[in-house]
Amino acid sequence: MAVVVAGQPEWAALTVRRRVERIRAWADTIAAHAAELAELECREMGKPVGIGRSFIAGAVAGLKAAAHQALTYPFSETVTGPAGERTDIVRHPLGVAAVITPWNFPVVMVLGALGPLLAAGNSVMVKPSERSPLSTVRLFELAASTGLPPGVLNLVLGDGRSGAALTEHEEVRLVHFTGSVGVGRAVGKATGHRLRRCVLELGGKDPVVIDAGVDPVAIAQTVAFINTGQICTSMERIYVHERIADEFVEALIATARTFTIGDGGSRHGARATRRRSPLRIVRGWPLRSARVGGRLRGRASRARRRGVLPEGRRAGSCRGPRRRSTGAVLRAASLGIHLRTGRHGQTQRGVLCGADGGGAAPVGEGDA
């Protein structure tokens, strides 16, 4: 922490234009290494390389846009009152900021937070998820190669204990956290106790409502499986009007069947990950996913026994080999559940609201 505290005044002393030039140089370097970063994301958390490259390109554009906005931001301004009195407003950097990011978008979430913070003259300590730190480490190596001053951008690796140490540190003036609601509450409590600022982007069971006047096929192709379901816009609860429910469910199942379990579109894919990745925690993901699939199917079985969930409305597994260690993962990943309204509302809510992650798409049907 001493390094990041010491590095901030020198960075803030630069003109805004000089800071923007440094940030743009870093952004250009990231763009030149987008393929490499996408490969790392694929190896450490499974994002298909093609999707990873497109999201990284968008994040680079966002980083540049945030830096450009700083050139016209009113860091100082004068407000004149009705009687001619003047108020001078001068906005200073906060100092040290902490950015804590999730596992599903290692590069994108870091860059999205850093643009405004760096352009304003703050120094930043970043803690990526312990489940996907490799691409973030590479980001920082690229930053060092483009001439960002020492201490401006700093990296700490570790689990939640490292994140807690950052949120509770006296030198940290702002915490930018993206993650679960539970941890977000803890971050808010810690920063509130110290009267420090925080920015929270928290997860949830995001719903989508599909009315009768839309194209069910087009919606089914975009609503549930972006980034293999691991994104806030991959909806985990789908409420669809009964007039188009059957057509929508069939389209959703057809969409799920178009996904192939494989190596993410890279020659350094699933097999290489098992052989080469130093992150042993990755090996536990199939077991966790199997437990998730088991819980979800348990809820579905109870719903079927009560007549809420009809038979024959399940997508089955994605195309691809079924290995013993990952069979439950593949089958759970494309589970499409169709729920009809009825007397057993609690069972229906249990399936709709109990899905873990975005890889399953429970559908509730209603007439309004």
Sequence and secondary structure as in RCSB ss.txt:
>XXXX:A:sequence
MAVVVAGQPEWAALTVRRRVERIRAWADTIAAHAAELAELECREMGKPVGIGRSFIAGAVAGLKAAAHQALTYPF
SETVTGPAGERTDIVRHPLGVAAVITPWNFPVVMVLGALGPLLAAGNSVMVKPSERSPLSTVRLFELAASTGLPP
GVLNLVLGDGRSGAALTEHEEVRLVHFTGSVGVGRAVGKATGHRLRRCVLELGGKDPVVIDAGVDPVAIAQTVAF
INTGQICTSMERIYVHERIADEFVEALIATARTFTIGDGGSRHGARATRRRSPLRIVRGWPLRSARVGGRLRGRA
SRARRRGVLPEGRRAGSCRGPRRRSTGAVLRAASLGIHLRTGRHGQTQRGVLCGADGGGAAPVGEGDA
>XXXX:A:secstr
 HHHHHHHHHHHHS HHHHHHHHHHHHHHHHHTHHHHHHHHHHHH   HHHHHHHHHHHHHHHHHHHHHHTTS S
EEEEE TTS EEEEE    SEEEEE  SS HHHHHHHHHHHHHHTT EEEEE  TTS HHHHHHHHHHHHTT  T
TSEEE   SHHHHHHHHT TTEEEEEEEE HHHHHHHHHHHHHTT EEEEEE    EEEE TTS HHHHHTTSS 
GGGG STTS SEEEEETTTHHHHHHHHHHHHHT B SSTTSSSSHHHHHHH   GGGGGHHHHHHHHHHHHHHHH
HHHHHTTSS TT      BS   TTTHHHHHHHT EEEEE SS HHHHHHHHH   SSS EEEEEE  
